[in-house]
Amino acid sequence: MPFVALVTVLALGQFFWFGAQVARARTRYGVAAPATSGHEQFERHYRVQMNTLEQLVLFLPMLWIFAVYISPLWAAALGMMFILGRAIYAISYVRDPRSRALGFALTAIPTLIMLIGCVVWAVRAIVLDAAW
């Protein structure tokens, strides 16, 4: 499980970095708190951070459930794909929001794989447990 813990810390560190980029953009483009709009470049950084937060809500529980019940090694590998996807998403979205598809796919696919894997595992476990 140390690899899964490391992936968790990296994902949260990446989220922290995105928050720092929002603060930096807020200062650079003169968007005073609590405003969340004003300059397009600021808004792009803000959307990267908020979209990442939205993704983490699903990703982190799936990562740990998948690791505990299916495979910590596969969970860590899928988690690294998620982190890479978030990095590509952030760079692409800040540059041109229309170019975010690859980063989004590399974020969504590992989460979806883990979600499906956890559902299959749980249903299988319930059915096998009921058979006894």
Secondary structure, DSSP 8 states (H G I E B T S, - for coil): -HHHHHHHHHHHHHHHHHHHHHHHHHHHTT--TT---SSHHHHHHHHHHHHHHHHHHHHHHHHHHHHHHT-HHHHHHHHHHHHHHHHHHHHHHHH-GGG-HHHHHHHHHHHHHHHHHHHHHHHHHHHHHHH-
